[in-house]
Amino acid sequence: MAGELAPLAQAFFAANPELSLQALGSGVHVPSLDLAPAGIPVTHLLAEHNAELARQYLTLNQLAFGGIGVPRWVLSDLYLLPGAIGLLRCPARLLKAPARERLLLADEELAIGAACYVAPSLTPGLFVGVSLFSFLPGRGASSWVKTLTLGMVRAKRLRGVTQWDNPAVRVHTRLGPMRLVGRVPGGHDYDERTFVYETDLGDEARVAQAMARGEEQAPATRIPVTDLVALGSLLDRAEAGARLELVPPGQDAGHVLVRELHG
Ligand SMILES: CC(C)(COP(=O)(O)OP(=O)(O)OC[C@H]1O[C@@H](n2cnc3c(N)ncnc32)[C@H](O)[C@@H]1OP(=O)(O)O)[C@@H](O)C(=O)NCCC(=O)NCCS
């Protein structure tokens, strides 16, 4: 990715000059990464030599996700050994309160402000969204760390897991429509409101348009995020082959915005 997204990414960092893009992962993968996604330089930090940063990531992940935060061995075996975590780093004073208090850093020390990990899969170009969090609200930090991390790993498609009522739906639709895939293979702690979606990243101009919320509002059906019967039947239909998607901005005033594609 280096065309249409580049000016938007530059504008984001110009508006947020204290943020920088970094990656934490195993050295063996460095040659496979694009270390200038959308033209933004990434400083790659070797996980082998940055245990303290990995510990900070673990703390923030567990704070962001509570009971389903990443266990330490999963961080090592399934994040840092096979891939690289994308990080937006910033002075600790910018973090929102619970994170700042938990990390015990001095105001000017560099902290992780937002992070995204997408796991490689058996299907070439397809990555799986595993963990996205931000402690820098109100800046679009999570949509940028997600977009740039996907660029860094050269992803063409993303499959992710989220909840109808999670504010993250608005973040995910910054990369384009979220096609409904179905329920989570193997189940989920929040099964009744959780689903798998797929985002196509093959067309950079389309991703850039979604990042800028530039797309024309497509006509969509509004379904309350609490109507789990209606939302469950959408998943039944998606699993049976119907082409259903959440259209940007994905969520609005307690509803998800759904469109069916025909033909
Ligand atoms: C979801 C999360 C990543 C968003 O972080 P962020 O990028 O700093 O959030 P922002 O303040 O920039 O808001 C991003 C979008 O969500 C919306 N949003 C944020 N908080 C919201 C809330 N409480 N209710 C409704 N919408 C909300 C914003 O309006 C914005 O929408 P826009 O892109 O259309 O303008 C962050 O809240 C988080 O870390 N949550 C816990 C972990 C999690 O659930 N991760 C997602 C797993 S799928």
The ligand as an ORCA input file, in Angstrom:
! r2SCAN-3c Opt
* xyz 0 1
  C     -12.427     -0.081     20.246
  C     -11.137      0.713     20.454
  C      -9.994     -0.053     19.799
  C     -11.286      2.106     19.777
  O     -10.177      2.878     20.108
  P      -9.820      4.324     19.427
  O      -9.380      4.172     18.038
  O      -8.887      5.026     20.339
  O     -11.218      5.008     19.424
  P     -11.655      6.417     18.837
  O     -11.971      7.300     20.013
  O     -10.706      6.977     17.837
  O     -13.013      6.005     18.165
  C     -13.047      5.141     17.031
  C     -14.479      5.087     16.528
  O     -15.309      4.438     17.498
  C     -16.333      5.312     17.943
  N     -16.477      5.098     19.392
  C     -15.510      5.095     20.303
  N     -16.010      4.850     21.530
  C     -17.341      4.684     21.360
  C     -18.419      4.378     22.237
  N     -18.236      4.216     23.557
  N     -19.648      4.242     21.718
  C     -19.871      4.416     20.395
  N     -18.880      4.702     19.505
  C     -17.636      4.831     19.991
  C     -15.871      6.705     17.606
  O     -16.965      7.574     17.416
  C     -15.090      6.477     16.320
  O     -15.979      6.364     15.236
  P     -15.605      6.986     13.787
  O     -14.388      6.246     13.310
  O     -16.778      6.729     12.953
  O     -15.312      8.431     14.003
  C     -10.831      0.923     21.985
  O     -11.962      1.450     22.606
  C     -10.400     -0.331     22.708
  O      -9.220     -0.572     22.854
  N     -11.365     -1.140     23.221
  C     -11.079     -2.345     24.014
  C     -10.553     -3.497     23.177
  C     -11.492     -3.905     22.047
  O     -12.681     -4.107     22.247
  N     -10.928     -4.059     20.837
  C     -11.652     -4.415     19.633
  C     -11.793     -5.883     19.512
  S     -12.768     -6.334     18.080
*
